[in-house]
Amino acid sequence: MIDAPAVQILGRADALADIGRLTSAAAAGHGGVLVISAGPGEGRTALLHAVAASAHDWTVLTAAGFDDERDLPYASLQTLLTPLRDRIADLAPATREALSRAFGGEPGDPLAAGLASLSFFRTATRTRPVLCLIDDAHLLDPHSWRAVLFAARRIGTERIAIVVSVPAGAEPSGFPVHRLAPLGPAAARRLLAGHAPDLAEDVAGTLAEIAAGHPGALIDLVRALTPEQRRGYAPPPETLPADSPLRRRLAAELDSLPPRTRELLLLAAAAPDAAPDTLLAAAAALRAAGRDSSATNSNATSGDGPGSSATTGDSPGGTDGLADFAPAEKRALVTVTAAGVRFRGPLMRGVAYAEMPVARRRAAHAALAAVLEGRGARLPALLHRAAATTGPDADLAKDLAGAARSADPAVAAEAGRYAAALCPTPAEKAGLLLSAARSAWLAGRPHQAGQLIRRIPAAGGAARVRARGLTAEMSLPEGRPGARDVLLDVAAELAESDPGTALEALALAGEAACRSGEQSRYAALARRVAAGWRGDEPPPVALAFHHVAGLACIADGDEAAAFVRLRQAVALADRVAEPGPLLRAATAGILIGDARRAGALAGRAAVLAREAGASVLVPQALELAALAGMAAGDYPAANEAAMDGAAVARGTGQPVLAGAHLAVLAVLAALVGDRDTALARIASVPEGPSRPLCEWALALLDMVDGRCPAAAERLLAVVSAPPGPGSALLRVAVVPHLLETAAQAGVQAAVEPVATAFDRWAGRTGQPNWLALRDRCRALRADDGESAAGHFETALRHEGEAGFPRAHTELLYGRSLRRRRRNVEARTHLRRAAETFQLLDAAPWAEQSVRELRAAGERVETPPPAGPALTAQQERIASLVAGGATNREVAQEMHLSPRTVDHHLRNVFARLGVRSRTEMARLLTAR
């Protein structure tokens, strides 16, 4: 395996893995070729340099193609083989002669040159395997390229590995290709940090967005920043700097286009969401305006005025005008559809816009504004008017702010930013910037939100206080220390002057109600804010009041009153249609143990957040849905929500929240005893607020392995830890497992206060699933067998006890009965447990149940038959495999280990009665 630790190859693990497989095979005598495909500046050269630097046990031959050497026969081959020239004497005479002619620049016989190159490579492998690294192979002189390809097709039994890099679209046929993908957000930030350690986080986010994962662009951007820009105190660049080599290459491609095509691309860059007919109409208006400015009386009378169409391209929306896009389409610079014009990438769009003079850009925006206004697209027209305006305009700022209120967050952020720039007064500007920042954050662009907050003027008054609250709110999912303290400070400052914002801050800081050092402060602040309660507030505000009041009761230690207020908050959720208040109601539902209601509210919040474009709230809603599903015993629903949430959180740049979803998935895997998957997921969870969930997962694995003292120690630490995200549910959800392990470890006394609190809380919920768990815990704490049996029987009578939790209760009851020598009764419960665990694919728990069955006197050769039904996870694995995915791809998609995927796939084959992927795909298609 090639080991290349240099910063230039950050995010290239897949490429290095492919090169590692190639070199491992070549070292064993199975030579091969790998083509690395990527665009200019996307890391091809850096990757090859890093591979060369790490190939210590290889004879490394390198060459690169140059456009100005393409007419020199065998120039590149000479460069490639020069390190081996001292071995020419070992070659056969005919081979020596062919290479000598090639080194002399004689075109000669291509076949002889290819054979000579192959023979030379073979000679070199006598001491070490050979690694050939050829960069920009498409620029090799044709004679060298043919010789290399000839040799490459004949090295199957040699210790030779050849890696060549070419631009996308120039790949030679017949060889495996690895297309370098854009760098992910984390790798992009690490690359930026390597070049500018003092780079502000939100500035790094902006540069990563501009570069779209392009390594060369990231380096060009960060190197051009001023010290003020690096720290975020000056506006960041909007595209590549003027002296960027990559920008010059992109600009050269644009310059080669006809003028009308360049004009259309300017308009498309200025209005990326506009349809082609809108762009054509704006182009016609631009040309008409240009003719008006230079028209004379003579040409005005000849029909060349703005009302005529002297050329077919001036026909707004006409098919002839679309032909002006063709040169750019042929060069693959843009893709034109009825919906719009999509550039090859954001870098090309940025350069297309920046390369036009400022006056021309403003004229383009003015033309677009006129066309869009005439078509009734008010907000887009206002945005283009703002982009064309050069000074303050209070009326336009007011119109933009008004139109933004009904827009999705991404558009509202842009409108607020323009409105703030046009606003003449600091106080109004501050409010508009704050509103724009909130919209940017909701749209999943926290880096933009941070920069907008930083631009709020010092004279912004209360807006600056609210901005501190927004900054704290943005950092809550990341578990940053001090965020809740800031929210409490904001609530204290605004309790009388802005009770709405103070109420929101208290709702967000809710976990402070459970912290011993902050409970009295939280309760006092809640009472101050509640003094403004009138009783006629709209449902979202009333819901927040009840939610905060319930939390204040928790802080005061009045659990009964807290349940009353939190139930009122949940009841109001049916009258709310905004995702934020619904998240609050879902949290209240979890606090009162109504997991199914909480899951439904969280799911509804996720749908509404998606529809509204509030992408940052979607993974938060899905986290609550996953936790609620787990609490309700609906593990398939919890698994689906957490899978979806992890993907969305990563896509919106929230790695810590993605880690929370992975931690939930780790617990779900550990619950069924899937050690490999649980450990793989835990390893992917960053340090932070989700670690207690990981500790729960590890404790469950300890339980599976019979290490009850270790499990009890972990779980006791979880319930004793300071409050954090999800801790309200976690503190009660782990108690049944804590009591079970404590009983077997002989440390019941240490957990008695926790058991008493859980018993009281579960009773207040009135929910069958929690009541069943309460009675199971009472059985575990019972002093005698008859009392335990009574509690177990009561637990199993609750209608909410089903699935895995019920099977676990059956196992514990059966084990208790067996130990009291009531084997006949024990076998009934143990058999049910084994059957359920087998159906749920919880093999370790099924094995425990079978061992207990055997100990109770039943002959069990194999676990009870599972039947043909697939679990939800098996269904998803089967559908992915049937669609052509490899085990490795399924593992990446579902956050599983490849070994676990293989295990599940074998079970799927057995349950469906098939022997191959093809048979399974046919069967699933026919179902």
BELLIN-V478582 format. One record per backbone hydrogen bond with DSSP energy under -0.5 kcal/mol. CO is the residue of the C=O (numbers start at 1). NH is the residue of the N-H. Records with the same first field share a line. If there is no record, write none. Layout:
BEGIN
CO: NH + NH
END
This chain:
BEGIN
2: 4
3: 5
6: 9
7: 10
9: 12
12: 16
13: 17
14: 18
15: 19
16: 20
17: 21
18: 22
19: 23
20: 24
21: 25
22: 26
23: 27
24: 28
25: 30
26: 29
32: 162
33: 176
34: 36 + 164
35: 37 + 178
36: 166
37: 180
39: 42
41: 216
43: 47
44: 48
45: 49
46: 50
47: 51
48: 52
49: 53
50: 54
51: 54 + 55
52: 55
54: 56
55: 58
58: 60
59: 61 + 131
61: 133
63: 135
66: 69
67: 70
69: 72
70: 142
71: 73
72: 75
74: 78
75: 79
76: 80
77: 81
78: 82
81: 84
82: 85
84: 87
85: 88
87: 90
88: 91
92: 96
93: 97
94: 98
95: 99
96: 100
97: 101
98: 102
99: 103
100: 104
101: 106
102: 105
108: 110
109: 113
110: 114
111: 115
112: 116
113: 117
114: 118
115: 119
116: 120
117: 121
118: 122
119: 123
120: 124
121: 125
123: 126
124: 127 + 128
129: 59
130: 132 + 161
131: 61 + 133
132: 134 + 163
133: 63 + 135
134: 165
135: 65
136: 139
137: 140
139: 66
141: 145
142: 146
143: 147
144: 148
145: 149
146: 150
147: 151
148: 152
149: 153
151: 154
152: 155
155: 31 + 158
158: 31 + 160
159: 130
160: 32
161: 132
162: 34
163: 134
164: 36
165: 137
166: 38
167: 170
172: 175
176: 35
177: 179
178: 37 + 180
184: 188
185: 189
186: 190
187: 191
188: 192
189: 193
190: 194
191: 195
192: 195 + 196
196: 199
200: 204
201: 205
202: 206
203: 207
204: 208
205: 209
206: 210
207: 211
208: 212 + 213
211: 214
213: 183 + 215
214: 218
215: 219
216: 220
217: 221
218: 222
219: 223
220: 224
221: 224
222: 225
226: 230
227: 231
228: 232 + 233 + 234
229: 232
230: 200
241: 244
244: 248
245: 249
246: 250
247: 251
248: 252
249: 253
250: 254
251: 255
252: 256
254: 257
258: 262
259: 263
260: 264
261: 265
262: 266
263: 267
264: 268
265: 269
266: 270
267: 271
271: 274
274: 341
275: 278 + 279
276: 280
277: 281
278: 282
279: 283
280: 284
281: 285
282: 286
283: 287
284: 288
285: 289
286: 290
287: 291
288: 292
289: 293
290: 294
291: 295
296: 300
297: 301
298: 302
299: 304
300: 303
305: 308
311: 314
312: 315
314: 316
315: 318
318: 322
319: 323
320: 323
321: 324
322: 325
323: 326
325: 328 + 329
326: 330
327: 331
328: 333 + 334
329: 332
333: 344
335: 337 + 342
337: 276 + 340
340: 337 + 342
341: 343
342: 335
345: 349
346: 350
347: 351
348: 352
349: 353
350: 354
351: 355
353: 356
357: 361
358: 362
359: 363
360: 364
361: 365
362: 366
363: 367
364: 368
365: 369
366: 370
367: 371
368: 372
369: 373
370: 374
371: 375
372: 375 + 377
373: 376
376: 378
377: 381
378: 382
379: 383
380: 384
381: 385
382: 386
383: 387
384: 388
385: 389
386: 389
393: 397
394: 398
395: 399
396: 400
397: 401
398: 402
399: 403
400: 404
401: 405
402: 405
403: 406
404: 407
408: 412
409: 413
410: 414
411: 415
412: 416
413: 417
414: 418
415: 419
416: 420
417: 421
418: 422
419: 423
422: 393
425: 429
426: 430
427: 431
428: 432
429: 433
430: 434
431: 435
432: 436
433: 437
434: 438
435: 439
436: 440
437: 441
438: 442
439: 443
440: 445
441: 444
442: 616
445: 448 + 449
446: 450
447: 451
448: 452
449: 453
450: 454
451: 455
452: 455
453: 456
457: 460
458: 461
460: 463
461: 464 + 465
462: 466
463: 467
464: 468
465: 469
466: 470
467: 471
468: 472
469: 473
470: 474
471: 475
472: 476
473: 476 + 477
475: 478 + 480
476: 479
480: 483
482: 486
483: 487
484: 488
485: 489
486: 490
487: 491
488: 492
489: 493
490: 494
491: 495
494: 498
498: 502
499: 503
500: 504
501: 505
502: 506
503: 507
504: 508
505: 509
507: 510
509: 512
510: 513
511: 514
512: 515
515: 518 + 519
518: 522
519: 523
520: 524
521: 525
522: 526
523: 527
524: 528
525: 529
526: 530
527: 531
529: 532
530: 533
538: 541 + 542
539: 543
540: 544
541: 545
542: 546
543: 547
544: 548
545: 549
546: 550
547: 551
548: 552
549: 553
550: 554
551: 555
552: 556
553: 557 + 558
554: 557
557: 559
558: 562
559: 563
560: 564
561: 565
562: 566
563: 567
564: 568
565: 569
566: 570
567: 571
568: 572
570: 573
571: 574
572: 575
573: 576
578: 582
579: 583
580: 584
581: 585
582: 586
583: 587
584: 588
585: 589
586: 590
587: 591
588: 592
589: 594
590: 593
593: 595
594: 598
595: 599
596: 600
597: 601
598: 602
599: 603
600: 604
601: 605
602: 606
603: 607
604: 608
605: 609
606: 610
607: 611
608: 612
609: 613 + 614
610: 613
612: 409
613: 615
614: 617 + 618
615: 618 + 619
616: 620
617: 621
618: 622
619: 623
620: 624
621: 625
622: 626
623: 627
624: 628
625: 629
626: 630
627: 631
628: 632
629: 634
630: 633
633: 635
634: 638
635: 639
636: 640
637: 641
638: 642
639: 643
640: 644
641: 645
642: 646
643: 647
644: 648
645: 649
646: 650
647: 651
648: 652
649: 654
650: 653
654: 658
655: 659
656: 660
657: 661
658: 662
659: 663
660: 664
661: 665
662: 666
663: 667
664: 668
665: 669
666: 670
667: 671
668: 672
669: 674
670: 673
672: 844
673: 675
674: 678
675: 679
676: 680
677: 681
678: 682
679: 683
680: 684
681: 684
682: 685
684: 686
688: 691
690: 693 + 694
691: 695
692: 696
693: 697
694: 698
695: 699
696: 700
697: 701
698: 702
699: 703
700: 704
701: 705
702: 707
703: 706
706: 708
707: 711
708: 712
709: 713
710: 714
711: 715
712: 716
713: 717
714: 718
715: 719
716: 720
717: 721
718: 721
724: 727
726: 730
727: 731
728: 732
729: 732 + 733
730: 734
732: 735 + 736
734: 738
735: 739
736: 740
737: 741
738: 742
739: 743
740: 744
741: 745
742: 746 + 747
747: 750 + 751
748: 751 + 752
749: 752
751: 755
752: 756
753: 757
754: 758
755: 759
756: 760
757: 761
758: 762
759: 763
760: 764
761: 765
762: 766
767: 771
768: 772
769: 773
770: 774
771: 775
772: 776
773: 777
774: 778
775: 779
776: 780
777: 781
778: 782
779: 782
784: 788
785: 789
786: 790
787: 791
788: 792
789: 793
790: 794
791: 795
792: 796
793: 797
794: 798
795: 798
798: 801
800: 802
802: 805 + 806
803: 807
804: 808
805: 809
806: 810
807: 811
808: 812
809: 813
810: 814
811: 815
812: 816
813: 817
814: 818
815: 819
816: 820
817: 822
818: 821
821: 823
822: 826
823: 827
824: 828
825: 829
826: 830
827: 831
828: 832
829: 833
830: 834
831: 835
832: 836
833: 837
834: 838
835: 839
836: 840
837: 842
838: 841
841: 843
842: 846
843: 847
844: 848
845: 849
846: 850
847: 851
848: 852
849: 853
850: 854
851: 855
852: 856
853: 858
854: 857
858: 860
871: 875
872: 876
873: 877
874: 878
875: 879
876: 880
877: 881
878: 882
879: 883
880: 885
881: 884
886: 890
887: 891
888: 892
889: 893
890: 894
891: 895 + 896
892: 895
897: 901
898: 902
899: 903
900: 904
901: 905
902: 906
903: 907
904: 908
905: 909
906: 910
907: 911
908: 912
909: 913 + 914
916: 920
917: 921
918: 922
919: 923
920: 924
921: 925
922: 926
923: 927
END
